[in-house]
Amino acid sequence: MEDKPVHEFFYQRLLTATITDHAGNEADTFEAEFDDSDTDLEVPQSNSALQVIFGYENSISASMGRFVVESVVSSGSSDGEILRLCGKSASMRKELKEQTSEHSDGKTVGEIVETLAKRHGYQAKISPQFTQQTLPYVIRTDQSAVDFLTRLADRMQARFFIKDNKFLFLSGENLPALAIHKHDCSSWEFTLEPRTQYGTIEACYFDRSQGQQCHVKHQTGFTGPVRRLRCCYTSREEALAAAASESDRLCRAVGSGSLSLEGRPEIMADQPLLLQGFRGQINGPWKAQTVTHRYEKQSGYATDITLEAPDKGREAGEK
């Protein structure tokens, strides 16, 4: 707490601890309950910072990030008293939600991300391909930095999120898929939904050299009608990326699920997962949408995961 290690007394009094890690830029949450039967626990000040680590002693562990204490709740009954701390991730600052308008000409995706990160006092981590990819013209109209970069990531088939005081603009290949076998799980539930009805995603862009609109197509891998995107993009590359991103979005709607297993601190939101040993329709790639790490003094450490269909999982083509 506040960059100082906690006393052993902390762990003796700890009853439960829960971290909920959300995909994207929804704030992660932290909650911990302590035995306060003799009411001698020191109450932390509001806005105190906590660095939370989950894992196993002398084995695998992982940092869950920094959290700011937002509330302290004291409760009790005839069985005793409990002190509960509630907090949210410290990465999201208020100024990131301020809306503004601006544009950039001939900058790489990496330069755009780094500029906004430095402006708001963050570091930036960017996948190498985006430091080389130049966008002829990008406009931001009445958008917050988070909304703008999230939409830019969608167009580039990337992921943007803020963790540990860093702007992360990453391709889907940056996180390796982790295998989860059915026998690892204590419970699971999956909903298998009809596949997307679209066979082709079509996007247009304005070709300045020809002075006219042109079209590109992205095949979803399924049979169905054409879905046309309304926006007209500034280059063929942007149009192709937008069409592919829309195909991925539709793919994510084909199924959802949840599972619980013994604590796995290395699993985070947005993590690609490879399920094995389930029914044939369930086995294969999925993506973690929400990951909850929970410790209970009586039952130990467990991880609960909600899943969505992956961004990619079938062949697709471009024209």
C-alpha positions as CSV (number, residue, x, y, z in Angstrom):
1,M,0.0,0.0,0.0
2,E,1.4,3.4,-1.0
3,D,4.5,1.6,-2.4
4,K,5.2,0.0,1.0
5,P,4.9,-3.7,1.8
6,V,1.9,-4.6,4.0
7,H,2.5,-6.2,7.5
8,E,2.0,-9.9,8.0
9,F,-1.0,-8.9,10.2
10,F,-2.7,-7.9,6.9
11,Y,-2.8,-11.5,5.6
12,Q,-3.8,-12.9,9.0
13,R,-6.9,-10.7,9.0
14,L,-7.7,-11.1,5.2
15,L,-11.0,-13.0,4.6
16,T,-11.6,-12.4,0.9
17,A,-10.0,-10.5,-2.0
18,T,-11.5,-10.1,-5.4
19,I,-10.1,-8.5,-8.6
20,T,-12.4,-8.1,-11.7
21,D,-10.4,-7.5,-14.8
22,H,-12.5,-6.1,-17.7
23,A,-11.7,-6.2,-21.4
24,G,-11.2,-2.8,-23.1
25,N,-11.2,0.4,-20.9
26,E,-13.9,-0.4,-18.4
27,A,-12.4,0.2,-15.0
28,D,-11.1,-2.9,-13.2
29,T,-12.3,-3.3,-9.6
30,F,-10.9,-4.5,-6.3
31,E,-12.6,-5.5,-3.1
32,A,-11.1,-7.0,0.1
33,E,-12.7,-8.0,3.4
34,F,-10.9,-8.2,6.7
35,D,-11.8,-9.6,10.1
36,D,-12.3,-6.5,12.3
37,S,-13.7,-8.2,15.4
38,D,-11.7,-6.1,17.8
39,T,-12.1,-3.0,15.6
40,D,-8.3,-2.2,15.8
41,L,-7.6,-2.2,12.1
42,E,-6.3,1.1,10.7
43,V,-8.8,2.5,8.2
44,P,-6.9,3.6,5.0
45,Q,-7.5,7.0,3.7
46,S,-9.6,7.6,0.6
47,N,-7.5,7.6,-2.6
48,S,-4.8,5.4,-1.0
49,A,-3.1,3.4,-3.7
50,L,-2.8,-0.4,-3.6
51,Q,-0.5,-2.6,-5.8
52,V,-2.3,-6.0,-5.9
53,I,-0.6,-9.3,-6.7
54,F,-2.4,-12.6,-7.0
55,G,-0.7,-16.0,-7.0
56,Y,1.0,-18.7,-5.0
57,E,3.9,-18.5,-2.5
58,N,7.2,-19.6,-4.1
59,S,5.4,-20.2,-7.4
60,I,3.6,-18.3,-10.2
61,S,2.2,-14.9,-9.4
62,A,1.1,-11.8,-11.4
63,S,0.6,-8.2,-10.7
64,M,-3.1,-7.1,-11.1
65,G,-2.2,-3.4,-11.3
66,R,-2.6,-0.4,-9.1
67,F,-6.0,0.4,-7.5
68,V,-7.3,3.5,-5.7
69,V,-9.4,3.0,-2.5
70,E,-12.7,4.6,-3.2
71,S,-14.7,3.5,-0.1
72,V,-14.3,1.7,3.2
73,V,-17.3,-0.1,4.6
74,S,-17.6,-1.3,8.2
75,S,-20.3,-3.9,8.9
76,G,-21.1,-6.5,11.5
77,S,-23.4,-8.9,13.2
78,S,-23.5,-11.3,16.1
79,D,-20.8,-13.3,14.3
80,G,-18.3,-10.4,14.3
81,E,-17.3,-7.3,12.4
82,I,-15.9,-6.9,8.9
83,L,-14.0,-4.0,7.3
84,R,-14.4,-3.9,3.5
85,L,-12.2,-1.9,1.1
86,C,-13.5,-1.1,-2.4
87,G,-11.4,0.4,-5.2
88,K,-11.0,0.9,-8.9
89,S,-8.0,0.8,-11.2
90,A,-5.8,3.8,-11.0
91,S,-5.0,4.0,-14.7
92,M,-8.1,6.0,-15.9
93,R,-7.7,9.7,-15.3
94,K,-10.6,12.2,-15.6
95,E,-9.0,14.2,-18.4
96,L,-9.0,11.1,-20.6
97,K,-12.8,11.5,-20.8
98,E,-12.7,15.1,-22.0
99,Q,-13.9,15.5,-25.6
100,T,-12.1,17.5,-28.2
101,S,-11.6,17.7,-32.0
102,E,-8.3,17.6,-34.0
103,H,-6.8,15.9,-37.0
104,S,-3.4,14.5,-38.2
105,D,-1.9,14.2,-41.6
106,G,0.6,11.6,-42.7
107,K,1.4,10.2,-39.2
108,T,1.9,6.6,-38.3
109,V,-0.5,4.9,-35.9
110,G,2.3,4.7,-33.4
111,E,3.0,8.5,-33.6
112,I,-0.7,9.2,-33.0
113,V,-0.9,6.9,-29.9
114,E,2.4,8.2,-28.5
115,T,1.3,11.8,-28.9
116,L,-1.9,11.3,-26.9
117,A,-0.1,9.2,-24.3
118,K,2.5,11.9,-23.6
119,R,-0.1,14.6,-23.6
120,H,-2.0,12.8,-20.8
121,G,1.1,11.7,-18.8
122,Y,1.2,8.1,-19.8
123,Q,3.8,5.8,-21.3
124,A,2.9,3.9,-24.6
125,K,3.4,0.3,-25.7
126,I,2.7,-0.3,-29.4
127,S,3.0,-3.3,-31.5
128,P,5.8,-2.9,-34.1
129,Q,3.6,-3.0,-37.2
130,F,1.7,0.1,-36.1
131,T,4.9,2.1,-35.8
132,Q,5.3,1.6,-39.5
133,Q,1.7,2.0,-40.7
134,T,1.0,5.6,-42.0
135,L,-2.4,7.1,-42.1
136,P,-2.9,9.8,-44.7
137,Y,-5.5,11.7,-42.8
138,V,-7.3,11.0,-39.4
139,I,-9.9,13.2,-37.9
140,R,-11.1,13.2,-34.3
141,T,-14.4,15.0,-33.8
142,D,-15.8,15.6,-30.3
143,Q,-14.2,12.4,-28.9
144,S,-12.4,11.6,-25.7
145,A,-8.9,10.2,-26.1
146,V,-10.2,6.8,-25.0
147,D,-13.1,6.8,-27.5
148,F,-10.9,8.0,-30.3
149,L,-8.1,5.4,-29.8
150,T,-10.6,2.6,-29.2
151,R,-12.3,3.4,-32.6
152,L,-8.9,3.7,-34.2
153,A,-7.9,0.2,-32.8
154,D,-11.1,-1.2,-34.2
155,R,-10.2,0.1,-37.7
156,M,-6.7,-1.3,-37.4
157,Q,-7.8,-4.7,-36.1
158,A,-6.0,-3.9,-32.9
159,R,-6.8,-3.6,-29.2
160,F,-6.4,-0.5,-27.2
161,F,-6.6,-0.4,-23.4
162,I,-4.9,1.3,-20.4
163,K,-3.1,-0.8,-17.8
164,D,-0.5,0.2,-15.2
165,N,-0.2,3.8,-16.4
166,K,0.4,2.7,-20.1
167,F,-1.4,3.2,-23.3
168,L,-1.4,-0.3,-24.9
169,F,-2.1,-0.4,-28.6
170,L,-1.5,-4.1,-29.5
171,S,-2.2,-6.5,-32.3
172,G,-4.1,-9.7,-31.5
173,E,-0.9,-11.7,-31.8
174,N,0.8,-10.1,-28.8
175,L,-0.9,-12.4,-26.3
176,P,-0.3,-16.1,-26.6
177,A,-3.2,-18.4,-26.3
178,L,-3.5,-20.3,-23.0
179,A,-4.9,-23.8,-23.0
180,I,-7.7,-24.7,-20.6
181,H,-8.9,-28.3,-20.4
182,K,-12.3,-29.4,-19.2
183,H,-10.8,-31.3,-16.3
184,D,-9.2,-28.0,-15.1
185,C,-12.7,-26.5,-14.6
186,S,-15.0,-26.8,-11.6
187,S,-18.0,-25.6,-13.6
188,W,-18.8,-24.2,-17.1
189,E,-21.7,-23.0,-19.3
190,F,-21.7,-22.1,-23.0
191,T,-24.4,-20.6,-25.2
192,L,-24.0,-21.5,-28.9
193,E,-25.7,-19.0,-31.2
194,P,-26.4,-18.9,-34.9
195,R,-23.6,-17.8,-37.1
196,T,-23.5,-14.3,-38.8
197,Q,-25.8,-14.0,-41.7
198,Y,-23.3,-11.9,-43.8
199,G,-21.0,-13.4,-46.4
200,T,-19.2,-10.3,-47.4
201,I,-18.3,-7.0,-45.7
202,E,-17.9,-4.1,-48.1
203,A,-16.3,-0.7,-47.4
204,C,-15.5,2.3,-49.6
205,Y,-12.7,4.8,-49.7
206,F,-12.0,8.0,-51.7
207,D,-9.2,7.6,-54.2
208,R,-7.7,11.0,-54.6
209,S,-5.7,10.1,-57.7
210,Q,-8.8,8.9,-59.5
211,G,-11.1,11.4,-57.9
212,Q,-13.8,8.8,-57.1
213,Q,-15.0,6.4,-54.6
214,C,-13.7,2.8,-54.7
215,H,-14.9,-0.3,-52.9
216,V,-13.1,-3.2,-51.2
217,K,-14.6,-6.5,-49.9
218,H,-13.8,-8.8,-47.0
219,Q,-15.1,-12.4,-47.1
220,T,-16.4,-13.6,-43.7
221,G,-16.1,-17.2,-44.6
222,F,-19.9,-17.7,-44.4
223,T,-22.8,-17.7,-47.0
224,G,-25.0,-14.6,-46.8
225,P,-25.7,-11.1,-48.2
226,V,-23.4,-8.2,-48.3
227,R,-23.0,-5.8,-45.4
228,R,-22.0,-2.3,-46.5
229,L,-20.2,0.1,-44.1
230,R,-21.6,3.6,-44.2
231,C,-18.3,5.5,-43.6
232,C,-16.1,6.5,-46.5
233,Y,-12.5,6.0,-45.6
234,T,-9.4,7.9,-46.7
235,S,-7.4,5.0,-48.1
236,R,-7.7,1.5,-49.4
237,E,-5.8,0.2,-46.4
238,E,-8.1,1.9,-43.9
239,A,-11.2,0.5,-45.8
240,L,-9.8,-3.0,-45.8
241,A,-9.0,-2.8,-42.1
242,A,-12.5,-1.5,-41.3
243,A,-14.1,-4.2,-43.3
244,A,-12.0,-6.9,-41.5
245,S,-12.8,-5.4,-38.1
246,E,-16.5,-5.5,-38.8
247,S,-16.2,-9.1,-39.8
248,D,-14.4,-9.8,-36.5
249,R,-17.1,-8.0,-34.5
250,L,-19.8,-10.1,-36.1
251,C,-17.7,-13.2,-35.4
252,R,-17.6,-12.3,-31.7
253,A,-21.4,-12.6,-31.6
254,V,-21.5,-16.3,-32.4
255,G,-21.2,-17.6,-28.9
256,S,-20.5,-16.9,-25.3
257,G,-19.7,-18.8,-22.2
258,S,-18.3,-18.9,-18.7
259,L,-16.1,-21.2,-16.6
260,S,-14.5,-21.5,-13.2
261,L,-11.2,-23.1,-12.3
262,E,-8.4,-23.2,-9.7
263,G,-6.7,-19.8,-9.6
264,R,-4.7,-18.9,-12.7
265,P,-3.0,-15.5,-12.1
266,E,-1.6,-15.4,-15.6
267,I,-5.0,-15.1,-17.2
268,M,-6.2,-11.6,-18.0
269,A,-9.0,-9.9,-19.8
270,D,-8.6,-10.0,-23.7
271,Q,-6.5,-13.1,-23.2
272,P,-6.8,-15.7,-26.1
273,L,-7.8,-19.1,-24.7
274,L,-7.8,-22.5,-26.3
275,L,-10.4,-24.8,-24.8
276,Q,-9.9,-28.5,-24.9
277,G,-11.8,-31.6,-23.9
278,F,-15.3,-30.1,-24.2
279,R,-18.0,-30.7,-26.8
280,G,-16.8,-30.3,-30.4
281,Q,-18.6,-27.0,-30.9
282,I,-16.9,-25.6,-27.8
283,N,-13.3,-26.8,-28.3
284,G,-11.0,-24.3,-30.0
285,P,-10.2,-20.6,-29.6
286,W,-12.1,-18.2,-27.4
287,K,-11.3,-14.8,-25.8
288,A,-11.6,-13.8,-22.1
289,Q,-14.0,-10.9,-21.8
290,T,-14.0,-10.6,-18.0
291,V,-11.6,-12.3,-15.6
292,T,-12.4,-12.4,-11.8
293,H,-9.6,-13.5,-9.5
294,R,-11.0,-14.3,-6.0
295,Y,-9.5,-15.5,-2.8
296,E,-11.5,-16.8,0.1
297,K,-9.8,-17.8,3.4
298,Q,-11.9,-20.9,3.7
299,S,-11.8,-22.2,0.1
300,G,-8.6,-20.7,-1.5
301,Y,-8.0,-19.0,-4.8
302,A,-10.2,-19.4,-7.9
303,T,-10.5,-17.7,-11.3
304,D,-13.9,-17.1,-13.0
305,I,-13.9,-16.2,-16.7
306,T,-16.6,-15.0,-19.1
307,L,-15.8,-15.7,-22.7
308,E,-16.8,-14.5,-26.1
309,A,-16.1,-16.0,-29.6
310,P,-12.6,-15.0,-30.8
311,D,-11.8,-12.2,-33.3
312,K,-10.5,-14.7,-35.8
313,G,-11.2,-18.4,-36.1
314,R,-11.9,-19.0,-39.8
315,E,-10.4,-18.2,-43.1
316,A,-11.2,-14.8,-44.6
317,G,-10.2,-13.0,-47.7
318,E,-9.9,-9.5,-49.2
319,K,-10.6,-8.1,-52.7
